[in-house]
């Protein structure tokens, strides 16, 4: 995979901590300590980029790496 890392923020201060764009697939990641953290609705990001948003936390970060 040829990934290009970014972050994403709107003028309304909505943000996604980490965004990968690799092989035409865009995936957003929210990084939180709490595995039970609720993901905010990222509808504008999902609709604009047809992308998925995933939660990375201290119990699953090894899967991400």
Beta strands, then each sheet from edge to edge (+ up, - down):
strand 1: 3-9
strand 2: 15-22
strand 3: 25-31
strand 4: 52-56
sheet 1: 1+ 2- 3+ 4+
end
